[in-house]
Amino acid sequence: MTSQSQGIQQLLQAEKRAKDKLEEAKKRKGKRLKQAKEEATAEIDHYRLQREKEFRTKETNVMGSQGNLSAKIEEQTTEAIRNLTSSYHRNTESMMKKLLSTICDISPEIHPNFRPAV
């Protein structure tokens, strides 16, 4: 009987050790899954930051060139306005004289197509 009870004791101890090993393995698995999740999150964040940095660089290159284009257009517009203003000031006096002479100096003439009634 004692050998039988010893055999049962050994089986119970073996079962307990197996149970402990399973629990330990489950804990390790859970810990490893948690660690893998944290590593994946960190890697995703790093990748996201890298891509955002590349996007910002490209965006500044594109927007920078648009900004330069905008500055050039603004400069050309300012130059055109300056030219028109100076032309206006140069020609105002002579145009006023031409308009006044055309309006005030009337020389009556008969139209070339006019046919007197006979």
C-alpha positions in Angstrom: 0.0 0.0 0.0 2.8 2.4 0.8 4.3 1.9 -2.6 0.9 2.6 -4.1 0.4 5.7 -1.9 4.0 6.7 -2.8 3.2 6.3 -6.5 0.1 8.5 -6.0 2.1 11.1 -4.1 4.7 11.1 -6.9 1.9 11.5 -9.5 0.3 14.3 -7.5 3.7 16.1 -7.2 4.4 15.6 -10.9 1.0 17.0 -11.7 1.6 20.0 -9.4 5.0 20.6 -11.1 3.4 20.4 -14.5 0.7 22.8 -13.4 3.3 25.2 -12.0 5.3 25.0 -15.3 2.1 25.7 -17.3 1.3 28.7 -15.1 4.9 30.0 -15.4 4.8 29.5 -19.2 1.5 31.4 -19.4 3.0 34.2 -17.4 6.0 34.3 -19.6 3.8 34.2 -22.7 1.7 37.1 -21.4 4.8 39.1 -20.5 6.3 38.4 -23.9 3.1 39.5 -25.7 3.0 42.7 -23.7 6.6 43.4 -24.4 6.1 42.6 -28.2 3.1 45.0 -28.2 5.1 47.7 -26.6 8.0 47.2 -29.1 5.5 47.3 -32.0 3.9 50.5 -30.6 7.3 52.1 -30.3 8.3 51.0 -33.8 5.0 52.4 -35.2 5.6 55.7 -33.4 9.1 55.9 -34.7 8.0 55.1 -38.3 5.1 57.7 -38.0 7.5 60.4 -36.8 9.9 59.6 -39.6 7.2 59.8 -42.3 5.8 63.0 -40.8 9.3 64.5 -40.9 9.7 63.5 -44.6 6.3 65.0 -45.3 7.1 68.2 -43.5 10.4 68.4 -45.5 8.6 67.9 -48.8 5.9 70.3 -47.8 8.4 73.0 -47.0 10.1 72.4 -50.3 6.9 72.7 -52.2 5.5 75.6 -50.2 8.8 77.3 -50.2 8.9 77.2 -54.0 5.3 78.5 -54.0 6.3 81.2 -51.6 9.2 82.2 -54.0 6.7 82.2 -56.9 4.3 84.4 -54.9 7.1 86.8 -54.0 8.1 87.0 -57.7 4.5 87.7 -58.8 4.2 90.3 -56.1 7.4 92.0 -57.2 6.2 92.0 -60.9 2.8 93.4 -59.9 4.5 96.2 -57.9 6.8 97.0 -60.8 3.8 97.1 -63.2 1.9 99.4 -60.9 4.9 101.7 -60.5 5.3 101.8 -64.3 1.7 102.6 -64.9 1.7 105.3 -62.2 4.8 107.0 -63.7 3.3 106.8 -67.2 0.1 108.4 -65.9 2.0 111.2 -64.2 4.1 111.8 -67.4 1.2 111.8 -69.8 -1.6 113.5 -67.7 -0.8 117.0 -68.8 -0.5 116.3 -72.5 -3.7 114.2 -72.6 -5.6 117.0 -70.8 -4.4 119.5 -73.4 -5.4 117.1 -76.3 -8.8 116.5 -74.8 -9.5 120.2 -74.2 -8.3 121.2 -77.6 -10.5 118.6 -79.2 -13.5 119.7 -77.2 -12.9 123.5 -77.3 -11.4 124.0 -80.8 -14.3 123.2 -83.0 -13.9 123.7 -86.7 -17.2 123.3 -88.5 -16.9 121.3 -91.7 -19.3 119.8 -94.1 -19.3 116.0 -94.1 -17.9 114.5 -97.3 -21.0 112.5 -97.9 -23.4 115.4 -97.6 -25.3 116.2 -100.8 -27.1 119.5 -101.0 -30.7 119.2 -101.9 -31.3 120.5 -105.4 
